[in-house]
Amino acid sequence: MKIKTSDIVISAVAPAQYPEDELPEIAMVGRSNVGKSSTINTILGRRNLARVSQNPGKTRTINFYIINKEFYLVDLPGYGYARVSKSERASWGKMMETYLAGRPNLQEVLLLVDIRHDPTADDKLMYEWIRHYGYGRIVVATKSDKISKNQQQKSIKNIRQKLQMASDAKVVPISSLKKLGIDDLWKAIEKQFEENDLPITIE
């Protein structure tokens, strides 16, 4: 995928604020410290498009980035940060469910997990939630530069088992620091575009 343009369109908290066009959407979700903003910046070839917060759990909006004026990359709020209040978590959950359950433009939801650790209870719950709505064919394993290639294979196998992934679902290791796995991730996303017969320009 050749990224020609990428811009944030809106940070939304309710459906009335979502983009009104019918462009397809690929969403990303993960724990507050999993490196989601860094991953977004890396795969889009930008430095500060998605803000990398020093305060995990700070993002409480759904951020829509328009890519090549053909589709959206949607940044969903991070979860699992202990200092977030119960009321905030409840509000986040409702916001997420409203988006996942009622967004016809949504094509796929990518779950981000840290390749160095077992998926957490929150990761497992989120993946079950994603699968409930018919998504979950791509899991992104971040921070792959922190472990060896041999350890990566063991970790990928472990992630598949812990999340009970389907045989046709894919785990893509990626490193924002070393710029590794970017092409593999875009190929996995492009495959979803092709399988869903979407008119996205793939170069």
Buried (B, 14 or more C-beta within 10 A) or exposed (E): BEBEEBEBBEEBBEEEEBBEEEBBBBBBBBBBBBBBBBBBBBBBEBEEBBBEEEEBBEBBBBBBBBBBEBBBBBBBBBBBBEEBEEEBBEBBEEBBEBBBEEBEBBBBBBBBBBBBBBBBEBBBEBBEBBBEBEBBBBBBBBBBBBBEEEEBEEBBEBBBEBBEBEEEBBBBBBBBEEEBBBEBBBEBBBBBBEEEEBEBEEE
